Amino acid sequence: MTNLACGVKPAQKQRKKVVPKARGDVLEIGFGSGLNLPIYDNDRVRRVWGLEPSGGMRRLASKRLAGGCNMHRDIPALLDESGFALEDDNRSHIPGLCVLSYDYWGSARIR
């Protein structure tokens, strides 16, 4: 119910005014189902941390976060920040639905 209420046009209009102003590392308190994610400016926001106490909303958000064509993610930087040295980095778009068909593969070693 909350997800539906937060997704109505007036709420979306307000989100589109406010969310693109975010920059750097963002802590979104009351992350909900992740309705703001597509509105963030990927050139300005490095990382979004979502804080959500509701298990139901976290389940909805996990569906929004899982997979997808997140080709804007800097995979080498994410690996580097996690303590890995990238040895081989390959990417490919295979025929099919976008959410199921963009692949990353390669190898990395612990530094």
DASULSUL-V736780 format. One line per field, one symbol per residue. burial: b if it has 9 or more other C-alpha atoms within 8 Angstrom, else e. A space follows every 50 residues. Layout:
burial=???
This chain:
burial=eebeeebeeebbeebbeebbebbebbebeebbbbeeeebbbeeebbebeb bbeeeebbbbbbeeeeebeeeeeeeeeebbeeebbbeebeeeeeeeeeee bbeeeeebeee
